[in-house]
Amino acid sequence: MVARRSRFLVAGTVLAAALVLATPGAGARRRVADTAVGVGAREFHLAAYRASAPAGVVRFNLTNYGQDAHDLVVRDRSGRTLGRTGRVRSGARATLALRLRPGTYRLVCDLSNHEALGMRTTIRVTR
């Protein structure tokens, strides 16, 4: 009888622990998934494949479809550079992950005069 009671006690404790661990927010903050934003670059156009993303970590996946090297620079509303990829050669890819707050951000290629030739777009980060 004591052994039977012990088994039920152990099983109940394990079940309770499993429920606590499975409950969102129990003991730890919920991790928000990164948001991926594809960005295509070619002479002389830059396109973000999403117009907006939720606040948090935004992962910009740049693919260079052009013949020239390009880069991706993310700037805030004041023009301050928040992050950049390195130079990405033709056919190559690069990823830039940034933690962004709500607001509007400018994406540009700042190699040579590429931005002035049209390699710029914006993305809105929402709550």
Buried (B, 14 or more C-beta within 10 A) or exposed (E): EEEEEEEEEEEEEEEEEEEEEEEEEEEEEEEEEEBBBBBBBBBBBBEBEBEBBBBBBBBBBBBBEBEBBBBBBBBBEEEEEBBBBEEBEEEEEBEBBBEBEEEEBBBBBBBEEBBEEEBBBBBEBEE
